[in-house]
Amino acid sequence: MNSNNLLWHNASITKDQRAKMKKQKPCIIWFTGLSGSGKSTLGNMLEKKLYELGYYTYLLDGDNVRHGLSSDLGFDKKSRVENIRRIGEVAKLFVDSGTIVLTAFISPYLDDRQIVRNLVREDEFIEIYVDVSLDVCEKRDPKGFYKKARAGEINNFTGISSPYEKPINPEINIQNDKIDIEESIDKIILYLKEKGYLDA
């Protein structure tokens, strides 16, 4: 069907009404960083903390999404771009539901992250750069990917044979190799409280 024949249908219940019921300000919390930087760990811990505090969340994790929504995509640049586009659209729907959605993806390209940012209101996208050096990530190598990439067994691997473009001005910078995870979570929670995302 031609996209010109499609119409957006507005629901009877608005995003603001859903958010008011949940007593929170919906947003996308976008963790980005190299493989092994700790994005998924931070995302999981943050969601657990927000759940304990009584907030409505959902975590979209890179590996999980590729089992379903993006199972047809590879890891070349075109596929990576499409993967992030899909995630952005799904995250936007979660925001419309009044939910705080957390995402944990390498998302290596500045342009792709900007495209997702542009899908929602300016205050609905929180970029968290998990700032850990390639050297540290490679030493951690929890999945053995860096070793395989160095051996030429994995192509287009971010940081080795494919670039990672660091965020220029992220809302939050987490140096995950210099402070412990509890401090990182406290830093994010403080930001969310100060900016009015919690108890809205």
Backbone bond lengths (Angstrom), bond angles and torsions (degrees), N, CA, C in turn:
res aa  C-N    CA-C-N  psi(-1)  N-CA   C-N-CA  omega(-1)  CA-C   N-CA-C  phi
1 M - - - 1.465 - - 1.519 109.57 -
2 N 1.315 116.87 137.10 1.456 122.47 178.19 1.518 109.93 -66.92
3 S 1.349 116.53 134.65 1.460 120.43 -178.10 1.522 112.50 -60.99
4 N 1.346 116.94 -22.09 1.462 120.31 178.35 1.529 112.05 -67.14
5 N 1.328 115.98 -17.30 1.463 120.51 -179.55 1.524 113.10 -94.37
6 L 1.333 116.24 3.60 1.462 120.68 -179.24 1.518 110.39 -100.16
7 L 1.310 116.30 138.87 1.464 121.41 178.35 1.518 109.39 -122.29
8 W 1.338 116.53 140.87 1.459 121.30 175.65 1.520 108.54 -79.58
9 H 1.324 117.00 126.77 1.465 121.55 -179.66 1.527 109.82 -100.41
10 N 1.310 115.93 121.26 1.460 120.79 177.94 1.523 109.83 -81.00
11 A 1.331 115.90 132.00 1.466 121.16 179.87 1.529 109.97 -78.31
12 S 1.307 115.36 159.98 1.469 120.54 179.52 1.533 110.87 -68.33
13 I 1.324 115.83 -33.85 1.462 120.95 179.07 1.526 108.22 -96.84
14 T 1.322 116.88 130.81 1.466 121.21 -175.96 1.529 111.94 -91.39
15 K 1.316 114.57 165.55 1.464 120.63 175.51 1.523 110.76 -57.77
16 D 1.328 117.11 -43.03 1.462 120.80 -178.58 1.530 111.27 -63.81
17 Q 1.316 117.07 -36.61 1.465 120.16 177.40 1.528 111.21 -66.75
18 R 1.328 116.22 -41.93 1.470 119.95 178.55 1.530 110.39 -63.81
19 A 1.341 115.56 -42.05 1.467 120.26 -179.67 1.524 111.29 -65.62
20 K 1.332 116.20 -40.32 1.467 120.09 179.95 1.519 110.72 -62.19
21 M 1.339 116.60 -41.25 1.461 120.49 178.82 1.529 110.65 -62.43
22 K 1.334 116.30 -36.75 1.466 120.75 -178.65 1.532 112.41 -84.61
23 K 1.324 117.33 -8.98 1.470 123.08 179.93 1.525 111.41 57.96
24 Q 1.313 114.81 45.82 1.468 120.16 177.82 1.522 108.51 -152.99
25 K 1.324 115.19 163.31 1.456 121.30 177.33 1.528 107.07 -103.72
26 P 1.336 118.49 114.00 1.465 119.98 -176.03 1.518 112.20 -66.86
27 C 1.321 115.39 148.69 1.457 120.21 -179.34 1.523 109.37 -165.30
28 I 1.326 114.50 168.53 1.463 122.30 171.60 1.512 107.15 -103.96
29 I 1.327 116.88 120.40 1.463 121.36 172.79 1.522 105.89 -99.95
30 W 1.323 116.35 107.30 1.462 122.08 -169.50 1.533 110.73 -105.33
31 F 1.335 116.09 101.67 1.466 120.78 175.65 1.527 108.84 -81.02
32 T 1.316 117.07 127.82 1.460 121.25 175.86 1.530 109.09 -133.41
33 G 1.323 115.72 149.00 1.463 120.79 -179.43 1.516 109.03 162.67
34 L 1.303 115.03 172.30 1.459 121.15 -178.58 1.532 111.88 -64.74
35 S 1.320 115.67 159.96 1.459 121.02 172.78 1.529 108.82 -59.39
36 G 1.313 116.82 129.88 1.458 120.47 -179.84 1.516 114.04 90.43
37 S 1.323 117.57 1.42 1.469 120.06 -178.89 1.528 112.20 -76.51
38 G 1.339 116.55 -21.61 1.463 119.84 178.09 1.520 114.42 110.59
39 K 1.326 117.09 17.86 1.474 121.20 -178.06 1.528 111.92 -59.17
40 S 1.326 116.52 -51.24 1.466 120.42 -177.12 1.522 111.41 -64.87
41 T 1.310 116.57 -39.61 1.466 120.59 178.72 1.521 110.65 -62.46
42 L 1.327 116.23 -46.82 1.464 120.63 178.39 1.526 111.06 -63.49
43 G 1.328 116.49 -43.39 1.458 120.25 179.43 1.517 111.86 -60.06
44 N 1.327 116.44 -44.86 1.457 121.34 178.65 1.523 112.25 -62.82
45 M 1.321 115.70 -45.05 1.460 120.29 -179.05 1.527 111.40 -66.87
46 L 1.330 116.18 -39.35 1.462 119.44 179.27 1.526 110.27 -66.42
47 E 1.333 117.12 -42.73 1.459 118.96 179.53 1.531 110.32 -63.16
48 K 1.328 116.72 -40.78 1.462 120.18 178.11 1.527 111.22 -59.52
49 K 1.329 115.61 -43.47 1.468 120.60 -179.63 1.525 110.91 -65.21
50 L 1.323 117.12 -44.02 1.464 120.97 179.60 1.527 110.87 -65.50
51 Y 1.334 116.60 -36.94 1.472 120.94 176.59 1.526 110.06 -62.32
52 E 1.320 115.64 -45.07 1.473 120.28 179.64 1.525 111.40 -61.90
53 L 1.338 116.11 -30.56 1.467 120.95 179.24 1.528 112.52 -84.26
54 G 1.351 116.17 -4.43 1.449 120.20 174.36 1.516 115.98 93.96
55 Y 1.339 117.65 21.64 1.464 120.36 -178.45 1.531 111.57 -101.07
56 Y 1.316 115.30 159.47 1.461 123.07 -176.66 1.524 109.36 -98.34
57 T 1.328 116.19 116.65 1.460 121.33 -173.66 1.526 110.80 -136.88
58 Y 1.330 114.14 166.98 1.466 119.94 167.18 1.521 108.20 -152.53
59 L 1.333 115.85 135.71 1.464 121.70 -178.99 1.517 110.61 -103.61
60 L 1.325 115.96 122.80 1.464 122.34 172.79 1.520 107.68 -101.46
61 D 1.320 116.48 115.39 1.463 121.31 -177.42 1.530 110.18 -106.80
62 G 1.322 115.72 143.50 1.457 121.40 -175.41 1.517 114.53 -53.97
63 D 1.312 117.34 -51.11 1.469 120.76 -178.45 1.523 111.16 -64.27
64 N 1.341 116.81 -42.20 1.465 120.56 -178.31 1.523 111.39 -62.80
65 V 1.315 116.31 -42.29 1.463 120.48 -178.65 1.524 111.02 -64.03
66 R 1.310 116.53 -35.83 1.469 119.70 -179.21 1.534 112.23 -74.09
67 H 1.313 117.66 -10.65 1.467 120.41 173.41 1.528 111.32 -76.88
68 G 1.336 117.08 -21.21 1.451 119.81 -175.25 1.512 113.35 -133.61
69 L 1.317 116.32 -81.22 1.466 122.48 -174.74 1.521 113.02 -52.45
70 S 1.325 116.72 -39.55 1.471 120.54 -176.94 1.524 112.51 -117.39
71 S 1.322 116.48 29.11 1.469 120.11 -177.90 1.528 112.54 -66.27
72 D 1.327 116.39 -17.51 1.469 120.22 -179.08 1.524 112.70 -90.00
73 L 1.322 117.97 0.78 1.462 121.14 -175.01 1.521 112.51 -102.88
74 G 1.328 115.67 149.88 1.458 121.66 174.68 1.523 110.12 -96.12
75 F 1.347 115.88 -151.55 1.457 120.08 -177.27 1.531 112.34 -124.21
76 D 1.339 116.83 13.47 1.461 119.91 172.35 1.531 107.97 -70.70
77 K 1.333 116.69 169.75 1.467 119.81 -174.13 1.522 111.85 -60.04
78 K 1.322 118.05 -43.53 1.465 121.16 -179.07 1.526 111.02 -59.63
79 S 1.330 116.52 -42.47 1.465 120.86 179.70 1.520 111.60 -68.24
80 R 1.319 116.75 -38.54 1.468 120.42 178.78 1.529 110.53 -63.45
81 V 1.323 115.13 -42.75 1.468 120.17 178.67 1.523 110.59 -61.07
82 E 1.332 116.66 -44.98 1.464 121.17 -179.69 1.528 110.76 -66.69
83 N 1.322 117.54 -38.12 1.457 120.97 178.02 1.524 110.80 -58.99
84 I 1.329 116.91 -47.07 1.465 120.66 -179.24 1.529 110.43 -68.52
85 R 1.327 117.95 -35.36 1.469 120.26 176.73 1.530 110.43 -60.15
86 R 1.330 116.03 -45.33 1.466 120.10 179.79 1.530 110.75 -62.73
87 I 1.317 115.75 -44.94 1.466 120.08 -179.98 1.516 110.16 -60.86
88 G 1.324 116.43 -42.30 1.452 120.61 179.25 1.521 111.91 -58.96
89 E 1.325 116.24 -42.99 1.461 119.97 -179.27 1.529 111.15 -68.21
90 V 1.323 116.98 -38.73 1.467 120.31 177.08 1.530 110.06 -65.91
91 A 1.329 116.21 -44.24 1.467 120.57 179.63 1.527 110.93 -61.29
92 K 1.325 116.44 -37.95 1.463 120.62 178.18 1.528 110.81 -61.17
93 L 1.336 117.38 -39.77 1.461 121.19 178.10 1.534 110.91 -64.92
94 F 1.335 116.69 -38.48 1.462 119.92 177.10 1.527 110.50 -63.44
95 V 1.331 116.65 -41.36 1.468 120.33 177.93 1.526 109.67 -61.42
96 D 1.327 116.92 -41.18 1.461 121.04 179.12 1.531 111.09 -62.97
97 S 1.331 116.14 -27.34 1.465 120.19 178.87 1.533 112.17 -79.14
98 G 1.334 116.66 -4.14 1.458 120.67 -178.84 1.515 113.70 89.01
99 T 1.334 116.17 11.85 1.463 122.07 -174.25 1.525 111.88 -95.85
100 I 1.310 115.74 148.77 1.467 121.56 169.25 1.526 106.12 -88.10
101 V 1.316 117.26 111.29 1.460 121.16 -177.38 1.528 109.68 -104.05
102 L 1.325 115.39 131.30 1.458 121.68 178.93 1.523 108.06 -107.49
103 T 1.312 117.40 138.51 1.452 120.86 177.73 1.524 109.75 -127.75
104 A 1.318 115.94 141.39 1.470 121.21 179.07 1.526 108.54 -128.21
105 F 1.328 115.66 94.62 1.461 122.60 -177.39 1.518 109.35 -137.96
106 I 1.319 116.71 144.53 1.469 119.16 174.41 1.522 108.72 -56.65
107 S 1.328 117.24 -46.21 1.471 124.07 -179.85 1.529 110.40 38.28
108 P 1.338 116.92 70.81 1.463 121.25 -167.49 1.528 116.90 -72.65
109 Y 1.325 118.21 -14.87 1.465 119.20 -171.51 1.535 112.55 -106.34
110 L 1.329 115.17 132.69 1.463 121.72 179.36 1.523 111.81 -56.53
111 D 1.320 116.62 -45.46 1.463 120.96 -177.27 1.525 111.95 -60.05
112 D 1.326 116.87 -39.90 1.462 120.65 -178.53 1.522 111.43 -66.64
113 R 1.318 115.93 -42.12 1.464 119.17 178.43 1.529 110.42 -66.39
114 Q 1.325 116.72 -35.29 1.462 120.01 177.49 1.521 111.30 -66.81
115 I 1.324 116.68 -37.18 1.465 120.63 177.76 1.530 110.18 -60.46
116 V 1.331 116.62 -43.56 1.467 119.97 178.44 1.528 109.84 -65.34
117 R 1.322 116.97 -43.41 1.468 120.87 178.08 1.534 110.76 -55.77
118 N 1.313 115.50 -40.07 1.470 120.25 -177.17 1.532 113.57 -72.65
119 L 1.343 117.22 -13.14 1.463 120.64 -179.66 1.530 112.56 -72.71
120 V 1.331 115.67 -23.56 1.463 120.37 -176.16 1.527 109.72 -123.70
121 R 1.319 116.32 176.02 1.463 119.86 177.46 1.525 109.79 -64.16
122 E 1.314 115.21 157.13 1.465 120.77 -175.10 1.524 112.47 -55.44
123 D 1.340 116.59 -36.88 1.463 119.82 -176.94 1.529 112.90 -89.70
124 E 1.328 116.88 9.79 1.464 120.29 -178.81 1.529 112.81 -105.76
125 F 1.314 117.00 7.48 1.470 120.69 179.33 1.520 108.80 -127.60
126 I 1.318 115.79 119.92 1.463 122.05 179.64 1.517 108.19 -118.78
127 E 1.316 116.04 107.92 1.467 120.55 -179.98 1.524 109.31 -88.60
128 I 1.326 115.80 124.08 1.464 120.99 177.25 1.523 108.08 -115.07
129 Y 1.310 114.90 112.87 1.465 120.32 178.90 1.522 109.04 -88.41
130 V 1.323 116.37 114.20 1.463 121.15 176.24 1.524 105.57 -85.52
131 D 1.313 113.86 93.89 1.460 124.19 -166.44 1.532 110.56 -88.00
132 V 1.310 114.91 88.95 1.463 121.46 178.57 1.527 107.60 -129.10
133 S 1.310 116.80 133.66 1.463 120.66 -175.00 1.524 111.85 -65.83
134 L 1.326 114.68 156.49 1.468 120.50 176.80 1.520 110.34 -58.44
135 D 1.306 116.80 -39.24 1.466 120.77 -178.45 1.529 111.08 -60.16
136 V 1.336 116.31 -45.14 1.464 120.50 179.93 1.532 110.40 -67.03
137 C 1.339 116.59 -44.67 1.476 120.24 179.73 1.527 111.02 -60.72
138 E 1.330 114.73 -39.64 1.464 119.01 -178.61 1.526 111.44 -69.10
139 K 1.313 116.14 -33.36 1.466 119.47 177.13 1.522 110.92 -70.82
140 R 1.321 116.53 -35.61 1.469 120.44 177.80 1.531 109.42 -68.86
141 D 1.319 116.00 -56.45 1.464 125.22 177.34 1.531 112.38 36.61
142 P 1.360 118.09 58.05 1.467 120.37 -173.89 1.528 115.01 -61.25
143 K 1.325 117.23 -26.18 1.460 120.27 -178.38 1.528 112.70 -105.33
144 G 1.332 116.58 -0.18 1.463 120.26 -179.73 1.519 114.03 74.76
145 F 1.345 116.95 14.53 1.461 120.55 -175.68 1.526 112.92 -72.51
146 Y 1.330 116.10 -38.78 1.467 118.47 -178.51 1.530 110.96 -63.59
147 K 1.312 115.54 -41.76 1.463 120.07 178.74 1.528 110.49 -59.61
148 K 1.338 115.72 -43.87 1.459 120.13 179.24 1.527 111.45 -67.27
149 A 1.342 115.93 -38.74 1.466 120.02 179.41 1.528 110.81 -64.82
150 R 1.328 116.54 -41.39 1.469 120.83 178.57 1.525 111.02 -64.81
151 A 1.326 115.58 -29.85 1.466 120.68 -179.69 1.529 111.70 -85.61
152 G 1.319 116.89 -0.67 1.456 120.70 179.49 1.521 113.94 80.29
153 E 1.329 116.99 12.93 1.463 120.77 -178.88 1.525 112.53 -84.76
154 I 1.343 117.01 -18.43 1.467 122.22 177.28 1.518 108.22 -124.65
155 N 1.322 116.41 123.91 1.461 121.13 177.52 1.524 110.31 -92.32
156 N 1.325 115.92 159.52 1.473 122.32 175.99 1.528 112.16 53.57
157 F 1.326 115.91 43.81 1.460 119.34 -179.23 1.529 109.27 -93.15
158 T 1.328 115.54 123.98 1.459 121.23 -175.29 1.525 111.84 -59.06
159 G 1.323 114.60 130.08 1.457 121.23 179.57 1.512 113.40 94.58
160 I 1.340 116.63 -21.09 1.459 121.36 -179.91 1.532 110.32 -112.52
161 S 1.304 117.19 -63.53 1.469 120.90 -178.37 1.530 112.43 -116.77
162 S 1.323 116.29 6.24 1.465 121.97 177.73 1.533 107.07 -144.38
163 P 1.340 118.08 142.84 1.474 120.15 -173.08 1.519 114.38 -75.95
164 Y 1.327 115.14 155.70 1.461 121.99 166.90 1.519 107.06 -120.80
165 E 1.327 116.76 121.97 1.461 122.13 -179.22 1.527 108.70 -97.87
166 K 1.320 115.67 110.03 1.462 121.21 -176.04 1.529 111.24 -64.40
167 P 1.331 116.84 144.57 1.472 119.59 174.36 1.530 110.69 -58.55
168 I 1.307 115.60 142.45 1.468 120.42 -179.28 1.517 110.78 -85.17
169 N 1.330 116.33 -42.44 1.464 119.70 -177.34 1.533 110.34 -144.40
170 P 1.340 117.06 66.81 1.474 119.40 -178.74 1.524 111.20 -68.09
171 E 1.326 115.84 153.06 1.457 119.18 176.96 1.533 111.14 -63.32
172 I 1.331 116.31 -36.94 1.466 120.89 -179.42 1.525 109.04 -136.75
173 N 1.318 116.37 136.93 1.464 122.16 174.90 1.526 107.52 -114.46
174 I 1.313 116.31 122.88 1.467 121.29 179.37 1.521 108.91 -114.71
175 Q 1.315 116.90 113.28 1.469 121.20 175.93 1.521 107.27 -88.96
176 N 1.313 114.01 85.74 1.461 121.77 -167.39 1.519 114.00 -69.62
177 D 1.331 116.87 -10.06 1.467 119.65 177.02 1.524 111.41 -99.24
178 K 1.352 117.08 1.48 1.454 119.83 -176.14 1.525 113.07 -119.08
179 I 1.340 117.06 -21.07 1.466 120.37 174.60 1.525 108.39 -128.00
180 D 1.334 116.43 155.19 1.464 118.07 -177.22 1.522 110.36 -79.42
181 I 1.317 115.13 167.93 1.462 119.98 -171.68 1.519 112.39 -64.99
182 E 1.332 117.52 -33.46 1.464 119.73 179.36 1.530 110.47 -64.08
183 E 1.332 116.89 -40.16 1.468 120.55 177.13 1.525 110.93 -64.73
184 S 1.323 116.08 -38.92 1.463 120.54 179.01 1.527 110.49 -63.18
185 I 1.326 116.85 -45.76 1.465 121.18 -179.61 1.523 110.21 -64.62
186 D 1.320 117.04 -41.83 1.472 120.86 178.04 1.527 110.70 -60.56
187 K 1.313 116.37 -39.81 1.468 121.28 179.84 1.530 110.70 -62.75
188 I 1.327 116.21 -42.22 1.469 120.44 -179.45 1.528 110.75 -70.08
189 I 1.326 117.10 -44.23 1.466 121.31 179.33 1.527 110.14 -60.29
190 L 1.322 117.21 -42.64 1.469 121.36 178.59 1.521 110.60 -59.75
191 Y 1.331 116.28 -43.02 1.464 120.67 178.22 1.530 110.35 -61.21
192 L 1.335 117.10 -46.38 1.462 121.41 -178.78 1.522 112.14 -62.20
193 K 1.324 116.31 -36.56 1.469 120.52 178.38 1.526 110.49 -71.34
194 E 1.317 116.46 -46.65 1.461 120.68 -177.50 1.528 112.07 -63.45
195 K 1.323 117.03 -32.94 1.466 121.59 -177.79 1.530 112.82 -91.41
196 G 1.327 116.94 1.51 1.459 120.14 173.38 1.512 116.76 83.52
197 Y 1.330 117.73 19.69 1.472 119.42 179.18 1.521 111.84 -80.41
198 L 1.303 116.46 -25.58 1.462 122.04 -179.37 1.527 109.83 -106.59
199 D 1.331 116.81 144.20 1.464 122.59 -176.46 1.519 111.42 56.98
200 A 1.344 115.80 38.31 1.467 119.62 -177.93 1.531 110.11 -73.14
